[in-house]
Amino acid sequence: MYEILVVEDNPAEATLMQRLLESSEYPCKVTVLNHPHNVLPFLRRQGEVYKPHLVLLDLMMPYNGGSTVIELKVDPMLEDIPIIVVTALEDEDTICKVYRHGASGCLRKPRDLAGYEELFSVFMKYWFNWTRLPKCK
């Protein structure tokens, strides 16, 4: 079972992502956090480090949220967690910053349900069939 953390402040988009992930052909347990400041405490609960297989991160959240979460990549215990940014932002400076801070990828947010369905279908197939990630300890 793949464990996926979705960090999204828009409840409708968070629910949609969770539904698309959980109904895919890949067995997923999805946790949704709606505020960026909940991420580090969630990953470091009770002194243990939790490493989901994937974090899907909305970049445009309150309190510079998405950027704050990407910065968890500087923590040696968390740096190998893959983070895929899902954003409506399209300016090159933002995209460059996302990658410079260690994101594993950046996806353009679709504008409608059909777009989300297509994106998640293709992305899940790519991520779970063809992506190779290191087995870091």
C-alpha positions as CSV (number, residue, x, y, z in Angstrom):
1,M,0.0,0.0,0.0
2,Y,1.4,3.4,-1.0
3,E,1.1,6.1,1.6
4,I,0.6,9.5,0.2
5,L,0.4,12.9,2.0
6,V,-1.7,15.6,0.3
7,V,-1.0,19.1,1.5
8,E,-3.8,21.3,0.1
9,D,-5.8,24.1,1.8
10,N,-8.7,24.0,-0.6
11,P,-11.1,21.4,0.8
12,A,-12.7,20.7,-2.6
13,E,-9.4,20.1,-4.3
14,A,-8.1,18.1,-1.4
15,T,-11.1,15.8,-1.5
16,L,-10.9,15.4,-5.2
17,M,-7.2,14.5,-5.1
18,Q,-7.9,12.0,-2.3
19,R,-10.7,10.4,-4.2
20,L,-8.7,10.1,-7.4
21,L,-5.7,8.6,-5.6
22,E,-7.8,6.1,-3.5
23,S,-9.9,5.0,-6.5
24,S,-6.8,4.4,-8.7
25,E,-5.5,1.0,-9.7
26,Y,-2.7,1.6,-7.2
27,P,-3.5,0.8,-3.6
28,C,-3.2,4.1,-1.7
29,K,-3.7,5.3,1.9
30,V,-4.1,9.1,1.6
31,T,-3.7,11.6,4.4
32,V,-4.8,15.2,3.8
33,L,-3.3,18.1,5.8
34,N,-4.9,21.5,5.1
35,H,-2.3,23.7,6.6
36,P,1.4,23.8,5.9
37,H,2.4,24.2,9.5
38,N,0.9,20.8,10.3
39,V,3.3,18.9,8.0
40,L,6.5,18.8,10.1
41,P,4.7,17.8,13.3
42,F,2.8,15.1,11.4
43,L,6.1,13.7,9.9
44,R,7.8,13.8,13.3
45,R,5.0,12.5,15.5
46,Q,6.0,11.3,19.0
47,G,9.7,11.4,18.2
48,E,9.3,9.0,15.3
49,V,9.9,9.9,11.7
50,Y,7.0,9.1,9.3
51,K,8.0,8.9,5.6
52,P,5.2,8.7,3.2
53,H,5.9,7.3,-0.3
54,L,5.0,10.7,-1.8
55,V,3.9,14.2,-0.8
56,L,1.6,16.1,-3.2
57,L,1.9,19.8,-2.2
58,D,-0.1,22.8,-3.2
59,L,2.3,25.7,-3.4
60,M,-0.2,28.6,-2.9
61,M,-1.2,28.3,0.7
62,P,-1.4,30.8,3.6
63,Y,1.8,31.8,5.4
64,N,4.1,31.0,2.5
65,G,3.0,27.4,3.0
66,G,4.2,25.5,0.1
67,S,7.7,27.0,0.2
68,T,7.8,26.2,3.9
69,V,7.0,22.5,3.3
70,I,9.6,22.2,0.5
71,E,12.2,23.4,3.0
72,L,11.8,20.1,4.9
73,K,14.3,18.8,2.3
74,V,17.1,20.4,4.4
75,D,16.3,18.0,7.3
76,P,18.6,14.9,6.8
77,M,15.8,12.6,8.2
78,L,13.2,13.9,5.7
79,E,15.2,14.9,2.7
80,D,14.6,11.8,0.7
81,I,10.8,12.1,0.8
82,P,9.7,12.9,-2.7
83,I,7.6,16.1,-3.0
84,I,5.6,16.8,-6.1
85,V,4.3,20.3,-6.3
86,V,0.8,20.8,-7.7
87,T,0.3,24.4,-8.6
88,A,-1.7,26.9,-10.7
89,L,1.4,29.1,-10.8
90,E,3.1,29.1,-14.1
91,D,5.9,31.7,-13.9
92,E,9.4,30.4,-14.6
93,D,10.9,32.0,-11.4
94,T,8.5,30.0,-9.2
95,I,9.1,26.8,-11.1
96,C,12.8,27.2,-10.8
97,K,12.6,28.0,-7.1
98,V,10.5,24.8,-6.6
99,Y,13.2,22.7,-8.1
100,R,16.1,24.5,-6.4
101,H,14.4,23.8,-3.1
102,G,14.4,20.1,-3.8
103,A,11.0,19.3,-5.3
104,S,10.9,16.0,-7.2
105,G,8.5,17.5,-9.8
106,C,6.0,20.2,-10.5
107,L,2.5,19.5,-12.0
108,R,0.2,22.2,-13.4
109,K,-3.1,22.2,-11.6
110,P,-6.0,21.3,-14.0
111,R,-8.9,23.7,-14.4
112,D,-11.7,21.1,-14.3
113,L,-12.6,17.6,-13.2
114,A,-11.7,16.0,-16.6
115,G,-8.3,17.6,-16.3
116,Y,-7.7,16.3,-12.8
117,E,-8.8,12.8,-13.8
118,E,-6.4,12.7,-16.8
119,L,-3.5,14.2,-14.8
120,F,-3.9,11.7,-11.9
121,S,-4.3,8.8,-14.2
122,V,-1.2,9.6,-16.2
123,F,0.8,10.7,-13.1
124,M,0.0,7.6,-11.1
125,K,1.0,5.3,-13.9
126,Y,4.2,7.2,-14.4
127,W,5.0,7.5,-10.7
128,F,4.2,4.0,-9.5
129,N,5.4,2.1,-12.7
130,W,8.4,3.9,-14.0
131,T,9.9,6.2,-11.3
132,R,12.9,4.9,-9.6
133,L,13.6,6.3,-6.1
134,P,16.6,5.5,-3.9
135,K,16.0,3.3,-0.9
136,C,17.4,5.8,1.6
137,K,17.6,5.0,5.3
